[in-house]
Amino acid sequence: MVKISVAGASGYAGGELLRLLLGHPEVELGSIAAGGKAGERIVDVHPNLVALADRTFDATSAKALAQADLTFLALPHGESAAIALELGSGVAVVDLGADFRLASAAAWEAFYKIPHAGTWTYGLPELDGNREKIGKSRQVANPGCYPTTVALALAPLLGAGLIETAGISVVAASGTSGAGRKPADAYLASQVMGSMSAYGVGGVHRHTPEIEQSLSRAAGQDITVSFTPLLAPMSRGMLSTCSAQIKPGVTAGQLRGALADAYADEPFVIVLPEGVLPQTSSVYGTNAAQLQLVPDERVGRVIVLCAVDNLGKGAAGQALQNANLMLGFPETLGLTANGVAP
């Protein structure tokens, strides 16, 4: 058994991590920390976690977190770096925040307005030879939810040289849990129910440089993307619609083949049968990403749809997938690609 600690355990991603860890056959829980709720009962914040009915949240202490074999940092962006520095190299860490995702200090500082803390191994196992790098790493930066969907959708097509690098557009909708647990008028049920709204429009959303970083690595050249996020009236789930110009002479069969070949052996990335479109309800509570590719021959573009649970493959599920690789466990341990219905 390995001991796992979680900082930021009172948030949505932290709670989902706890749920997954409770079902992991090789894990025992160490410190369960939530600075602002230290001393409160865990079930008062996460009533679904009845197995933790006898535990309260710990204060956030690097010393306590470091007693584990691996620690998850599920903290707001900008807060992981200080704790990671205190933890040092003695404990393996997966950071669910954005602090260590970007290689470019300039891009980080432009979008996050604070100094860049450094760059860790990027934790998207399915792409860019990352799986081997993750397995050898002690510090892994878990990708953002939107960047995960866009990279999975378009990186294989860019890597195969089938689509143009200019004019890529992404419109993506996320459930309200993607904004975290902080109270805000915009996320009240009365504001969200029965309504769709855009935010971070015009290239200002913080995930933009991370999306561009992944796609640029796949293409082998710098890429810029038009990215428009939407808030959907659901608690969890994400659907990204990614569009790009098809290169002259490229067929629909080549496009579908590149996507299918890229993920043929991947347990959590599913290319759906032709004609079947992804839907967020199908990936609820899973670590799956469901993909579908549809050419729009009338305008010479291809649309790739990707659905994930933003708290699953978009956050906690992917973090556990990375931890399994780092700890030498089977990658799928404690995770599933099968959803619940209805």
C-alpha positions as CSV (number, residue, x, y, z in Angstrom):
1,M,0.0,0.0,0.0
2,V,1.1,3.6,-0.7
3,K,0.1,6.6,1.3
4,I,-1.4,9.5,-0.6
5,S,-2.1,13.0,0.7
6,V,-4.4,15.6,-0.8
7,A,-4.1,19.4,-0.3
8,G,-7.1,21.4,-1.4
9,A,-9.4,18.5,-0.5
10,S,-12.5,20.7,0.1
11,G,-12.8,21.7,-3.5
12,Y,-14.7,19.9,-6.2
13,A,-11.5,18.4,-7.8
14,G,-10.2,17.5,-4.3
15,G,-13.4,15.8,-3.4
16,E,-13.4,13.8,-6.6
17,L,-9.8,12.8,-5.9
18,L,-10.9,11.5,-2.5
19,R,-13.7,9.5,-4.0
20,L,-11.4,7.9,-6.5
21,L,-8.7,7.2,-3.9
22,L,-11.2,5.5,-1.7
23,G,-11.8,3.0,-4.5
24,H,-8.1,2.4,-5.2
25,P,-6.9,-1.0,-4.0
26,E,-3.3,0.1,-3.3
27,V,-3.9,3.4,-1.5
28,E,-4.3,4.5,2.0
29,L,-5.1,8.1,2.7
30,G,-2.6,10.3,4.6
31,S,-3.2,14.0,5.3
32,I,-6.5,15.4,3.9
33,A,-5.9,19.1,4.0
34,A,-8.1,22.1,3.4
35,G,-6.7,25.2,5.0
36,G,-9.9,27.2,5.1
37,K,-12.0,24.3,6.5
38,A,-9.4,22.8,8.8
39,G,-11.2,21.0,11.7
40,E,-14.5,20.6,9.9
41,R,-15.9,17.2,9.2
42,I,-15.2,16.0,5.7
43,V,-18.8,14.7,5.2
44,D,-20.2,18.1,6.0
45,V,-18.4,19.3,2.8
46,H,-18.5,16.1,0.8
47,P,-21.6,14.2,2.0
48,N,-21.1,11.5,-0.6
49,L,-17.8,10.4,1.0
50,V,-19.4,8.4,3.8
51,A,-16.2,6.3,4.2
52,L,-14.6,9.4,5.7
53,A,-17.3,10.1,8.2
54,D,-14.9,9.8,11.1
55,R,-12.3,12.3,9.7
56,T,-11.9,16.0,9.6
57,F,-9.9,18.2,7.3
58,D,-6.3,18.9,8.4
59,A,-4.6,22.2,8.3
60,T,-2.4,22.6,5.2
61,S,1.1,21.6,6.4
62,A,4.0,20.8,4.1
63,K,5.4,18.6,6.9
64,A,2.2,16.5,7.1
65,L,1.8,16.3,3.4
66,A,5.4,15.1,3.0
67,Q,4.7,12.0,5.1
68,A,3.0,10.5,2.0
69,D,4.5,8.6,-0.9
70,L,2.7,11.0,-3.3
71,T,0.8,14.2,-2.7
72,F,-1.9,15.8,-4.9
73,L,-2.1,19.6,-4.9
74,A,-5.7,20.5,-5.8
75,L,-5.2,24.2,-5.0
76,P,-6.3,27.4,-6.8
77,H,-3.9,28.6,-9.6
78,G,-0.9,30.3,-8.1
79,E,-1.0,28.6,-4.7
80,S,0.8,25.3,-5.5
81,A,4.3,26.7,-6.0
82,A,4.9,27.7,-2.5
83,I,3.9,24.4,-1.0
84,A,5.8,22.5,-3.7
85,L,8.9,24.4,-2.7
86,E,8.4,23.4,0.9
87,L,7.8,19.7,0.0
88,G,11.1,19.5,-1.8
89,S,12.1,16.4,-3.8
90,G,11.4,13.8,-1.1
91,V,7.8,13.3,-2.1
92,A,6.2,12.7,-5.5
93,V,3.7,15.5,-6.4
94,V,0.9,15.8,-9.0
95,D,-0.2,19.5,-9.2
96,L,-3.8,19.9,-10.5
97,G,-3.3,23.7,-10.7
98,A,-1.7,25.6,-13.6
99,D,1.5,26.7,-11.8
100,F,3.9,24.3,-13.6
101,R,2.1,23.6,-16.9
102,L,3.6,26.3,-19.1
103,A,7.1,26.2,-20.5
104,S,7.0,29.9,-21.4
105,A,7.5,32.3,-18.4
106,A,6.3,35.1,-20.6
107,A,3.0,33.4,-21.5
108,W,2.5,32.5,-17.8
109,E,3.1,36.0,-16.6
110,A,0.9,37.5,-19.3
111,F,-2.1,35.4,-18.5
112,Y,-1.7,34.8,-14.7
113,K,0.0,38.1,-13.7
114,I,2.3,36.5,-11.2
115,P,5.9,35.2,-11.5
116,H,6.5,31.9,-13.2
117,A,7.4,29.1,-10.8
118,G,8.9,26.7,-13.3
119,T,7.9,23.9,-15.6
120,W,7.2,20.2,-14.6
121,T,6.5,17.2,-16.7
122,Y,3.2,17.7,-18.6
123,G,0.7,15.0,-17.5
124,L,-1.2,14.1,-20.6
125,P,-0.2,10.5,-21.0
126,E,-1.7,9.9,-24.4
127,L,0.3,12.4,-26.4
128,D,3.9,13.6,-27.2
129,G,5.7,10.6,-25.6
130,N,4.4,11.9,-22.2
131,R,3.6,8.5,-20.7
132,E,7.3,7.5,-20.4
133,K,8.3,10.9,-19.1
134,I,5.5,10.8,-16.5
135,G,6.6,7.4,-15.3
136,K,10.1,8.7,-14.6
137,S,9.1,12.0,-13.0
138,R,8.6,13.0,-9.4
139,Q,6.8,16.2,-10.3
140,V,3.9,16.2,-12.8
141,A,1.7,19.1,-13.9
142,N,-1.8,17.9,-14.5
143,P,-3.3,19.5,-17.6
144,G,-6.3,21.8,-17.6
145,C,-9.7,20.5,-18.6
146,Y,-10.1,22.5,-21.8
147,P,-6.5,22.0,-23.0
148,T,-7.0,18.2,-22.5
149,T,-10.0,18.1,-24.8
150,V,-8.4,20.2,-27.5
151,A,-5.1,18.4,-27.5
152,L,-6.7,15.0,-27.7
153,A,-8.9,16.2,-30.5
154,L,-6.4,17.9,-32.8
155,A,-2.9,16.8,-31.9
156,P,-3.0,13.6,-34.0
157,L,-4.2,15.5,-37.1
158,L,-1.5,18.2,-36.7
159,G,1.2,15.6,-36.1
160,A,0.2,13.8,-39.3
161,G,0.2,17.1,-41.2
162,L,-3.4,16.7,-42.3
163,I,-4.8,20.1,-41.2
164,E,-3.6,23.7,-41.6
165,T,-1.9,25.3,-38.6
166,A,-3.7,28.6,-39.2
167,G,-7.3,29.3,-38.5
168,I,-7.9,26.8,-35.7
169,S,-11.1,27.5,-33.7
170,V,-12.4,26.0,-30.5
171,V,-15.8,26.6,-28.9
172,A,-16.1,24.6,-25.7
173,A,-18.8,24.3,-23.0
174,S,-18.1,23.4,-19.3
175,G,-20.3,22.6,-16.3
176,T,-20.2,25.0,-13.4
177,S,-17.9,22.8,-11.3
178,G,-15.1,23.9,-13.6
179,A,-15.1,27.3,-11.9
180,G,-14.3,25.8,-8.5
181,R,-16.3,26.0,-5.3
182,K,-15.9,29.7,-4.6
183,P,-19.3,31.5,-4.2
184,A,-20.1,33.9,-7.0
185,D,-23.4,35.3,-8.3
186,A,-22.6,34.0,-11.8
187,Y,-22.8,30.4,-10.6
188,L,-26.0,30.6,-8.6
189,A,-28.5,28.0,-9.7
190,S,-31.0,30.8,-10.5
191,Q,-28.4,32.4,-12.8
192,V,-27.2,29.2,-14.6
193,M,-30.4,27.1,-15.0
194,G,-31.9,27.4,-18.4
195,S,-29.1,29.6,-19.7
196,M,-25.9,29.4,-21.7
197,S,-23.3,32.1,-21.5
198,A,-19.8,32.8,-22.8
199,Y,-16.9,34.1,-20.8
200,G,-13.2,34.8,-21.3
201,V,-14.0,35.8,-24.9
202,G,-11.4,37.3,-27.2
203,G,-8.3,35.2,-26.4
204,V,-8.1,36.1,-22.8
205,H,-9.0,32.8,-21.1
206,R,-6.1,31.5,-19.0
207,H,-6.1,28.1,-20.7
208,T,-5.3,29.7,-24.1
209,P,-1.5,29.5,-23.9
210,E,-1.7,25.9,-22.6
211,I,-3.9,24.9,-25.5
212,E,-1.5,26.6,-27.9
213,Q,1.5,24.9,-26.2
214,S,0.1,21.4,-26.7
215,L,-0.9,22.0,-30.3
216,S,2.4,23.7,-31.2
217,R,4.3,20.7,-29.8
218,A,2.2,18.4,-32.0
219,A,2.7,20.5,-35.1
220,G,6.4,21.3,-34.6
221,Q,5.7,25.0,-35.0
222,D,4.0,27.9,-33.2
223,I,0.2,27.8,-33.4
224,T,-2.4,30.3,-32.2
225,V,-6.0,29.4,-31.5
226,S,-9.3,31.2,-31.3
227,F,-10.8,29.9,-28.1
228,T,-14.3,30.7,-26.8
229,P,-15.4,29.0,-23.5
230,L,-19.1,28.7,-22.6
231,L,-20.8,28.0,-19.2
232,A,-23.4,25.3,-19.5
233,P,-26.3,24.7,-17.1
234,M,-24.9,21.4,-15.7
235,S,-22.8,20.6,-12.6
236,R,-20.0,18.7,-14.5
237,G,-19.1,17.7,-18.0
238,M,-17.3,19.4,-20.9
239,L,-17.9,19.3,-24.7
240,S,-15.3,20.9,-27.0
241,T,-15.9,21.6,-30.7
242,C,-12.6,22.0,-32.5
243,S,-12.5,23.1,-36.1
244,A,-9.6,23.4,-38.5
245,Q,-9.0,23.7,-42.3
246,I,-8.3,20.5,-44.1
247,K,-5.1,20.5,-46.2
248,P,-5.7,20.1,-50.0
249,G,-6.0,16.5,-51.1
250,V,-6.6,15.1,-47.6
251,T,-9.5,12.7,-47.5
252,A,-12.0,12.0,-44.7
253,G,-10.6,8.5,-44.5
254,Q,-7.1,9.8,-43.8
255,L,-8.5,12.1,-41.1
256,R,-10.5,9.4,-39.4
257,G,-7.6,7.0,-39.7
258,A,-5.1,9.3,-38.0
259,L,-7.4,9.8,-35.1
260,A,-8.2,6.1,-34.8
261,D,-4.6,5.0,-35.1
262,A,-3.4,7.5,-32.4
263,Y,-5.8,6.1,-29.8
264,A,-6.2,2.5,-30.9
265,D,-4.5,1.1,-27.7
266,E,-5.6,3.9,-25.3
267,P,-7.9,2.7,-22.5
268,F,-9.4,6.1,-21.8
269,V,-9.6,7.8,-25.2
270,I,-12.4,6.4,-27.3
271,V,-13.0,7.3,-30.9
272,L,-16.7,6.6,-31.4
273,P,-18.1,4.7,-34.3
274,E,-18.8,6.9,-37.3
275,G,-22.1,8.8,-36.9
276,V,-22.1,8.6,-33.1
277,L,-21.5,12.0,-31.4
278,P,-20.0,12.4,-28.0
279,Q,-22.2,13.6,-25.1
280,T,-21.3,14.7,-21.7
281,S,-23.7,12.4,-19.9
282,S,-21.8,9.4,-21.3
283,V,-18.6,10.3,-19.5
284,Y,-20.1,11.4,-16.2
285,G,-17.9,10.1,-13.4
286,T,-15.3,8.5,-15.7
287,N,-11.8,9.1,-16.8
288,A,-12.8,8.7,-20.5
289,A,-12.6,11.1,-23.4
290,Q,-15.0,10.4,-26.2
291,L,-14.1,11.7,-29.6
292,Q,-15.8,12.0,-33.0
293,L,-14.5,13.5,-36.3
294,V,-16.8,15.0,-38.9
295,P,-15.6,16.6,-42.1
296,D,-17.5,19.6,-43.4
297,E,-16.7,19.2,-47.1
298,R,-18.8,22.3,-48.0
299,V,-16.2,24.6,-46.4
300,G,-13.2,22.3,-46.4
301,R,-12.9,22.1,-42.6
302,V,-13.0,19.2,-40.1
303,I,-14.8,19.3,-36.8
304,V,-13.5,17.1,-33.9
305,L,-15.8,16.8,-30.9
306,C,-14.4,15.8,-27.5
307,A,-16.5,15.1,-24.4
308,V,-15.0,14.6,-20.9
309,D,-16.0,14.9,-17.3
310,N,-14.2,18.1,-16.3
311,L,-13.7,16.6,-12.8
312,G,-12.6,13.2,-14.3
313,K,-10.2,13.2,-17.3
314,G,-10.3,17.0,-17.0
315,A,-8.9,16.9,-13.4
316,A,-8.9,14.2,-10.7
317,G,-9.2,11.2,-12.9
318,Q,-6.3,12.3,-15.0
319,A,-4.3,13.1,-11.9
320,L,-4.8,9.6,-10.6
321,Q,-3.9,8.2,-14.0
322,N,-0.6,10.1,-13.7
323,A,-0.1,9.0,-10.1
324,N,-0.5,5.4,-11.2
325,L,2.3,5.8,-13.8
326,M,4.6,7.6,-11.3
327,L,4.0,4.8,-8.7
328,G,4.5,1.9,-11.1
329,F,0.9,0.7,-10.9
330,P,-1.3,-0.2,-13.9
331,E,-2.4,3.0,-15.5
332,T,-6.1,2.1,-15.2
333,L,-6.1,1.1,-11.5
334,G,-9.0,2.7,-9.7
335,L,-10.4,4.3,-12.9
336,T,-13.0,3.5,-15.4
337,A,-14.1,4.5,-18.9
338,N,-17.6,3.3,-18.4
339,G,-20.2,5.9,-17.4
340,V,-23.5,5.7,-15.6
341,A,-26.9,6.1,-17.2
342,P,-29.5,7.6,-17.4
